[in-house]
Amino acid sequence: MSMRISFELTDRDLRFFRKALRQSREAVRDAEESEIIDAIRDVLEEIRQSEPLPDFVGKRIPELESLISMLADDEWCLPEADKERLLATFVYFADPEDILPDDIPVIGYLDDVIMIELAVRELVHVREAYEDFCEFRDEFERKQGKATDPVIRRDRLDRRRQQLHQRMRRRSSRQKKSSLW
């Protein structure tokens, strides 16, 4: 038997989470992006090994991995503001002593899951554009093969990325009013 619990986060609640995200990022402002990515990957590995993993956490792991891939993809060139959002989310998630300490059984990751969910919702247009970019790149490589001139490959990917970045900026600008940031 499962039980559904839902609650609404008000603007005041979102300000609280926004502040927590900014504080977590400021705490490691000098950390390299690669260090943060490595840390979040280590935390994910640790989480996977801890059993039993609450389903509400397990369902977010693929989303978190997708966000990590998007940030780490050098050909995608994630815009700086979106990069900062993700880095702040990762730093928060990797901190075992955040709002709810992670070692509290069942609910320890609840605040982390909320942060992930907020980031996923805010970056929906960025994620859609990234997925389109990956599909374009995979299709290009499938059709062209390895014999393609690297300059032509780079130019085609650059052109498609620029189109998708413009699209995500247009769509995201309409969404800014309810933004966590």
C-alpha angles and dihedrals in degrees: 000000000000127000127212119216120181133177137174124240110216125209087262090054091049090052088055092053091044090054092048091051093050092048092051092051093045090052090064100027092137094050116114117246090239091054091054092047091049091048094051091048089052091050091049091052090049091049092050090054094050111089136234096031113195110247093232087061096041091054091057096050095084090049091051091048089051091053090049091051091050092051095045096047105106093192092057095056098202111217114258097246092053090044090055091050091053095044090051091049091049093048090050093047092048093052107095091195100055124127092308111027109239094230093068104109116251098349102047092099096042094101090045090052090050090053091049092048092050092049092047092051094046093047096044093118092045091051092047090051091047092051089051089049092052091048090049092048093047092048092047092051092045092052098038100036125200094306093077117120106254091225092056090046092050092047093050092047091046092051093048092045091052091051091050093046089054091049093049092048090052093048095042093050089062089053098047094097093074097036124141088219 
